[in-house]
Amino acid sequence: MMASISLRKQVISIYLATVMLGLNIAYVNAKEITGEQVYLQNCLLCHGDDGSGAMPGVPDLMTSRHWMKMDEKVMLERMKKGIQTQGAAMPMPPRGGNPNLSDHEINLSFQYMKKMMKK
């Protein structure tokens, strides 16, 4: 039973990464992109339009705001390398599942998320 749950998580993570990569092809060559665009194209699928989590196992960023108080460099590094939040069923894949996401774009999305969460 435990092995099938773990396998299911891995399959879901791979599927989500594949879907997100497909969504990102449209803007790879864009010259300028906003944090909102990066979020919508890379984060929305899992985190939802308001950060509350769009699928089971994804932490609600609205209620768990400790990440906003974290050192920015630490949080950006975690976003680049992937995050396994304690108690969360699914890990966030490195670079949100998009290996083409630049450090600059990750920073843009992080700044957008902080701004969005303050509303």
N, C-alpha and C positions, 0 to 999 in steps of 0.2 A: 504494500500500500504506500509506504513512504517513498519508495523508488519511483512509483508512478506519479506522485505529486511533484517530485523533483524533476522528472522528465517532462511533465506538463509545463512547469515553469520555464524550463530551457526552451521548449518548443515555442511557447508564447513569446519569450524574449527574442528568439530568432525571427519569428514571424513579424513582430513589431518593428524590429530593426530593418527588415526587408521592406516593409510598408513605408517606413519613414524615409528610407533611402530613395524609394520611388517618388515620394512627394517632393524631395529636395532637388531632383534633377532640373526642374523648371527654373530655379534661381541660381544655380551654381556659377553661372557666368555673369551674374548681376554685378554692376560696378558699385552701387551703393545699396545698402539694405539696413532697415531699421531693426531695433531690438524686438519690436512688436512682430515684424515679419519673420524674424528668426524664431521667435516663440511659436507663432501660429504654424510655421512649417515644420518645426522640430519637436515642440513640447506639448502642443495642444492635444495630440492623440492620447497621451497618457495623463497629463495633468489637467486637461480641460481648459475651457476658455477663462476660467476664473481662478485656476490653481487648486481647486478643491478635489481634484482627482477624478478622472473620467472612467476609470476601470478598477475592478477589485484588485487590491494589493498595492495600489499606488498611494503613497501618503498624501494626506490633505495638507497642502502647503499653507492654507488659510488658517488652520487651527494649530499647526505645528510651525510656529514662526521662529524657532530657535535658529534656523538656518540664516535668517536675516541679521542675527547678531554675531554670526561667525565672522572671523577674519576673512575679508574678501578674497585674498590670495588663496587661502585654504579652501574656501568654497569653490572658487573657479577651478582649482586643481582637482577637486573631487568631481566636478562636472566633466572635466576632461578625461578622468580615469575611470569614471563609473562610481555609482553609489549604492551600497546596500544599507538602507536605513534599518536600524534595529526595530524588529517587529513587523516590518513590511514584507509581504510575500514575494514581491518582485524587485530585483535590482534595476537601477537605471543603468543602461549600457553606456560605455564610454562615449563621450560626445553626443549623448542622447540617441545613439544608434546611427549617427551620420559621421563616418570617418572623414568626410570632406569639410566638416564644420571647422572653421578657423578659430584660433584663440580669440581673435577680435569679435567674431560672431557670437561665441560663447559669452564673452563679456557683455556684448550688447543685449543678449537675451537675459542675462542675470540682472542688468540694470533695469530692464523693462519689468522683470518679475518683481523687483523691489518696489518700483514705482506702482505697479498694479496692486500689490499687497497693501500699500498705504491707503488706498481708496476706501 
